[in-house]
Amino acid sequence: MTAVTREVFGRMPPEEGGGEVEKFTLRSDSVKVEILSLGCIIAALETRGRDGVFSDVVLGFDTLEGYTRKHPFFGAVVGRVANRIAKGRFTVHGQDYQLFLNNGPNSLHGGAKGFDKVLWSPQVLPNGVCFFRLSPDGEEGYPGDLRVWVTYTLNGEELAINYRAQTSKTTPINLTNHAYFNLAGQGSRDIYDHEISIEADSYLPVDSTKIPTGEVATVQGTGFDLRQPVELGKHLQKFGLDGFDHNFCLQQEQARHLAARARHPPTGRAMEVHTTQPGIQFYTGNNLDGSVKGKGAVVYPKHSAFCLETQNWPDAVNKPHFPNTLLHPGEEYNHTTWLVFNTA
């Protein structure tokens, strides 16, 4: 049984339209998750350790004010296109489109005001909540009126996130959730004692601006071989890595497949990520620098959380040999990611 409750979380600043932001709490015997109507943000996610004690394992803020200021996409749904588009440029049906550049020379996570910064219309379901919005033609430079539904459902220890969309003009689309996890509990100093594995035989090398070079490289014999669990701190040290911010290439099939596992041996908390998507961005919070004050007034230093963002491959709209990222009128974009929490 999942209990679903809703309450007012706050009001957007007048310059942002002053709209009401609601918080939805989904609760099962083993997981409690809080989701905002602003950006479909996962604001809290509590799961049990082997001692039976619940801890909040996602980074974020106690109040709405934190989320309305600049922050690194904590818990949010990002789009219309998650990750980077090189030079913010692409061509569809012979027409060139230029997006806002918000990440050096590139466009990141939908632009200046992406899906993470807008209010969504909620509908409560028996075991979750569905958020809807219309992204108008030309928003952030993207073509077509895009109707988008993001649905969170909680069943026992499994949180499912389903993304659906329909468009009036051909457009690139790539939706994900940008939750930052620390299975020791949010506010813990680092993730070095976590074990991580990713079900990927290849990954995408990137240039100095984090755009894939186009090569699909084998993980064999490299620091990117995470097919067997590795202890993160020791692994980064062994391979002289500053952290990960890379797309790992998964099975390219629409069926549900295991993408990644994370485990925190000291508490026994574990998490599996399953998805229908062809890629997953593993990011180790390299840009966190302690300047953001989060829940409970704790600061979030470098490597204090990780993201496992299920997605299409970055810059796919400009790389014909990458999986297709274009949605055409009359089609439906439909992807699901499942987060399974347990103790190991």
Disulfide bonds with the S-S distance in Angstrom:
none
